[in-house]
């Protein structure tokens, strides 16, 4: 997807379509983290530590239950 910046007062804004926002679970109140490596701009929603903790626990459980099978499938 190629986007152009939009003038917003003395600044520029990047307009993101609703479908992309819905996919990422972002709304007007979602805090965003903006980082760069000097060449690329990365905009990501800031997720709570509790959410990250639950995700890691679910990932570990999935690996525990299905890791062997997935490893065999990959071979």
Beta strands, then each sheet from edge to edge (+ up, - down):
strand 1: 6-8
strand 2: 11-13
strand 3: 32-36
strand 4: 41-45
sheet 1: 1+ 2-
sheet 2: 3+ 4-
end
